[in-house]
């Protein structure tokens, strides 16, 4: 049981890095608190597996420190760190039975046999593997094998954290859901710190209390799934989280305010003043399809847009439309009526986010 | 299904059928023919039935060769398999060292069989051969043409040198196929080096090892050129293995009938052992699939 702190941590695979683009992990400060259920979310190649391997000790970071509680563990090997890791593909010891597989980490550290037995039975009970205990691991199905891999992480009492590296990739969709729930239940029962790497936002938000979203070797936002959804701190978060992702437009700063193709955007005066003052040139406005308001009748705040397509996704519909020259999307309720070609939409001020140099711009509340 | 009776498609099979007939069936049938007859010349021959077979099975010379053959094959398997695994485990995994060691290890495999015999024949000479001379200098009266123990040891050493690389290469490819996650998981589970070998590497090598053992068994059971060149089967007949005994009988003494009968017996022994191996492999794989389907 431990709190994991990443202090000015960075990692590069190259021997003499020239710039930040040579780093798989760019300098970051981060704390995983003891007992939390975290997800590390990001697209392929964003450095999330690298970060996970640094935490587990399979990789030594090139810069900065990693602390377990107050101990610096940079140089410690995985076996010395008391960490458990579950890999993308189930790793079981084929020739052993399920029981022997689960007992393996305990027997390796010389735990007395009666304790091994009680612990293995306890974990097998939780994972619903009791009936398979005497079977050879080789003949198990993929999800059972993955449960065995998880079980090997759970049998040790002293484990500091359990790391999951996209553990449900090879599992059937139906069982995925079951296993995810099982994980959540295990987390409650054992209260171990868990870090779950995935590129699937649904998996991340169902498992984790807090999600760390990675992009280009950095954690661009760390927060609850709701925070990531409602106020993305980076344009990438807006684009990556949500289905479909956030709509972005690039407005111009004029005398009237923020304008997009001649239309004035509903942005607070204070914000406009701040933008004028700071001289930022890379400004983007983002709004989630869920928050785009679609009107049936003409309205002072509404802009007229051209509807291109309406996609029915069962419980909701996605309306694709063109706002000026930019394609955008809005989410409609099942029974919401929309006109044929032209629609009127408005962007509520509170949901229209301003991004300066790709990062969310927020003015301090008074 | 409607099957067309006069199918011209059969004509396409004909060339293959002819090739197989000439390459395998006809020569084999010739041997069968000789094994049941006593042939004096083109016009004089007698049908002998199973007589040659009975004579051969009771021939002390051939019985001796057969026993020596089994001892030889199992000895070299017992050495080459563990040694091959060991070599494969020690070979570098990446970089130029990996390529270099692959080339070096596979060199003996590229040398023609009788050249191997010649190399070792010179190598073990006590006057100009490095090994023979060296052992003499160390104070042991090494002599492969007098001492049958020396001859045996040398032939086994030669075969180990020649064929261990095959097992090593097979195992090396098997080891490379093990995903890195297995080793990482083992480290996290704090498995010892021995446990990694016993529970990860060895189980994953089973399939290539079965192939390796099968090939090495068949090949060593048919060994001819190397001992023939190195010791000529001596001293006495202490290193005369089956194929050499057979050749001596068929070509040296021109006893075609008994030689043919023995060829058939020889062939059946190899066939029987290979069959046992084959069914064992099939059985193992069948076990796997039934267990898998039993789950889902």
Boltz contact constraints between the chains, C-beta under 6 A:
constraints:
  - contact:
      token1: [A, 58]
      token2: [B, 184]
      max_distance: 6.0
  - contact:
      token1: [A, 78]
      token2: [B, 187]
      max_distance: 6.0
  - contact:
      token1: [A, 78]
      token2: [B, 188]
      max_distance: 6.0
  - contact:
      token1: [A, 79]
      token2: [B, 187]
      max_distance: 6.0
  - contact:
      token1: [A, 79]
      token2: [B, 190]
      max_distance: 6.0
  - contact:
      token1: [A, 85]
      token2: [B, 188]
      max_distance: 6.0
  - contact:
      token1: [A, 87]
      token2: [B, 181]
      max_distance: 6.0
  - contact:
      token1: [A, 91]
      token2: [B, 181]
      max_distance: 6.0
  - contact:
      token1: [A, 91]
      token2: [B, 182]
      max_distance: 6.0
  - contact:
      token1: [A, 91]
      token2: [B, 185]
      max_distance: 6.0
  - contact:
      token1: [A, 93]
      token2: [B, 199]
      max_distance: 6.0
  - contact:
      token1: [A, 94]
      token2: [B, 203]
      max_distance: 6.0
  - contact:
      token1: [A, 95]
      token2: [B, 203]
      max_distance: 6.0
  - contact:
      token1: [A, 104]
      token2: [B, 189]
      max_distance: 6.0
  - contact:
      token1: [A, 105]
      token2: [B, 189]
      max_distance: 6.0
  - contact:
      token1: [A, 108]
      token2: [B, 190]
      max_distance: 6.0
  - contact:
      token1: [A, 108]
      token2: [B, 191]
      max_distance: 6.0
  - contact:
      token1: [A, 109]
      token2: [B, 190]
      max_distance: 6.0
  - contact:
      token1: [A, 139]
      token2: [B, 291]
      max_distance: 6.0
  - contact:
      token1: [A, 141]
      token2: [B, 295]
      max_distance: 6.0
  - contact:
      token1: [A, 141]
      token2: [B, 296]
      max_distance: 6.0
